[in-house]
Amino acid sequence: MVLEDLGNLGDFVGGLAVIVTLLYLAAQIRRSNLLATAEANRFAVNAPTPTILAIAQDSDLARVFREGLRDRDSLQEDDKVRFDMLMGSFIGAFSGSIADQALLGYRDDHGAGGHRENLRAFLGAPGGAAWWAAYKERQAPAIRVAVEEILRPSDPPAA
């Protein structure tokens, strides 16, 4: 084997090493993306949990939330503040995760899909609609757009 043959063999081994390294990096990036997607989904699902637990553990807070959804304007001032804070917490959690997923081009019907239905239910109630009318301008533009899209009536299915 001459020196030139050894050089060619070295070039071949070096090229093979580059290919193996690129395949390894591609696999690692794919795994990292899957983990990031799973974490984003976990966050989306768990974002409203503190507010849900607060309502579940406090019957007076549950009453305020229930009555506020029915008629926000009928609440006493302190209860209205509590209702507004609950709605702000829910809407922030739901719409934030939805907006983040939209920004990333990711839509998960298990996590954010449930949030869409909750947003539609909460903001579709008379008190929720009144809250949204009072507070939507305080939301980030991307969140306003995402929520308005969710609230927009969907076209009926084609017959």
C-alpha positions as a printed Julia matrix, in Angstrom:
159×3 Matrix{Float64}:
   0.0    0.0    0.0
   1.48   3.29  -1.06
   1.19   6.62   0.72
  -1.47   7.81  -1.73
  -3.63   4.77  -0.9
  -3.33   5.58   2.8
  -4.39   9.17   2.09
  -7.42   7.97   0.15
  -8.34   5.59   2.95
  -8.03   8.44   5.46
 -10.3   10.64   3.33
 -12.83   7.83   3.12
 -12.77   7.18   6.88
 -13.01  10.94   7.57
 -16.01  11.3    5.24
 -17.68   8.31   6.87
 -17.1    9.85  10.29
 -18.74  13.1    9.14
 -21.78  11.19   7.85
 -22.11   9.2   11.09
 -21.78  12.41  13.12
 -24.48  14.15  11.05
 -26.84  11.17  11.46
 -26.23  11.19  15.22
 -26.89  14.95  15.44
 -30.07  14.61  13.38
 -31.32  11.9   15.74
 -30.48  14.06  18.78
 -32.25  17.1   17.32
 -35.33  15.01  16.55
 -35.36  13.64  20.1
 -34.91  17.14  21.52
 -37.84  18.39  19.43
 -40.04  15.54  20.64
 -39.14  16.31  24.26
 -39.84  20.02  23.74
 -43.21  19.21  22.18
 -44.09  16.89  25.07
 -43.11  19.57  27.59
 -45.15  22.22  25.77
 -48.15  19.88  25.81
 -47.66  19.12  29.51
 -47.53  22.85  30.26
 -50.65  23.5   28.18
 -52.59  20.81  30.0
 -51.42  21.88  33.47
 -51.48  25.68  33.08
 -54.98  26.21  34.53
 -54.54  23.68  37.36
 -53.85  26.21  40.17
 -57.04  28.13  39.37
 -59.08  24.94  39.07
 -57.78  23.74  42.44
 -58.55  27.08  44.08
 -62.15  26.92  42.87
 -62.5   23.24  43.78
 -61.21  23.79  47.33
 -63.18  26.94  48.14
 -66.97  26.75  47.9
 -67.32  30.54  48.11
 -64.92  30.96  45.19
 -66.87  28.31  43.28
 -70.06  30.29  43.93
 -68.42  33.52  42.71
 -67.2   31.8   39.55
 -70.57  30.14  38.84
 -72.58  33.32  39.48
 -70.06  35.43  37.59
 -70.37  33.27  34.5
 -74.13  33.65  34.74
 -74.14  37.44  35.28
 -70.89  39.3   36.05
 -72.64  42.63  36.61
 -74.86  41.23  39.39
 -71.83  40.42  41.58
 -70.89  42.58  44.56
 -67.73  44.61  43.94
 -65.42  42.27  45.92
 -66.89  39.21  44.21
 -66.56  40.92  40.83
 -62.86  41.47  41.51
 -62.5   37.79  42.48
 -64.37  36.71  39.34
 -62.24  39.0   37.17
 -59.06  37.55  38.69
 -60.28  33.97  38.12
 -61.2   34.72  34.51
 -57.87  36.48  33.97
 -56.06  33.47  35.37
 -58.01  31.01  33.2
 -57.79  33.07  30.05
 -54.1   33.73  30.59
 -53.38  30.03  31.05
 -55.56  28.85  28.19
 -54.77  31.51  25.64
 -51.08  31.65  26.51
 -50.62  27.98  25.81
 -52.73  28.21  22.66
 -50.81  31.25  21.39
 -47.47  29.59  22.16
 -48.49  26.47  20.28
 -49.75  28.53  17.33
 -46.48  30.48  17.27
 -44.56  27.2   17.17
 -46.86  25.79  14.49
 -47.98  23.05  16.84
 -51.58  22.2   17.59
 -52.48  19.52  20.06
 -56.13  18.59  20.29
 -55.68  16.84  23.63
 -54.17  19.77  25.54
 -54.92  23.01  23.76
 -57.99  21.51  22.1
 -59.6   21.14  25.51
 -58.56  24.68  26.32
 -60.31  25.91  23.2
 -63.55  24.3   24.36
 -63.13  25.75  27.88
 -62.49  29.21  26.44
 -65.54  28.9   24.22
 -67.68  27.79  27.19
 -66.39  30.39  29.67
 -66.42  33.34  27.27
 -69.67  32.17  25.67
 -71.47  32.45  29.01
 -73.11  35.86  29.58
 -70.75  36.82  32.42
 -67.71  35.52  30.55
 -68.68  37.53  27.48
 -69.03  40.64  29.67
 -65.59  39.94  31.17
 -64.04  39.53  27.7
 -65.64  42.77  26.5
 -64.19  44.59  29.53
 -60.71  43.04  29.41
 -59.88  41.93  25.87
 -58.02  45.14  25.06
 -55.64  44.38  27.95
 -54.58  41.11  26.32
 -51.59  40.78  24.02
 -52.57  41.13  20.36
 -51.63  37.5   19.58
 -53.86  36.3   22.43
 -56.77  38.53  21.32
 -56.49  37.12  17.8
 -56.31  33.52  19.07
 -59.29  33.96  21.4
 -61.39  35.79  18.8
 -60.7   32.95  16.35
 -61.85  30.43  18.94
 -65.01  32.43  19.67
 -65.86  32.86  15.99
 -68.79  30.61  15.1
 -67.62  27.72  12.98
 -69.22  27.02   9.66
 -71.75  24.2    9.77
 -70.53  20.96   8.2
 -71.29  20.61   4.51
 -74.23  18.33   3.78
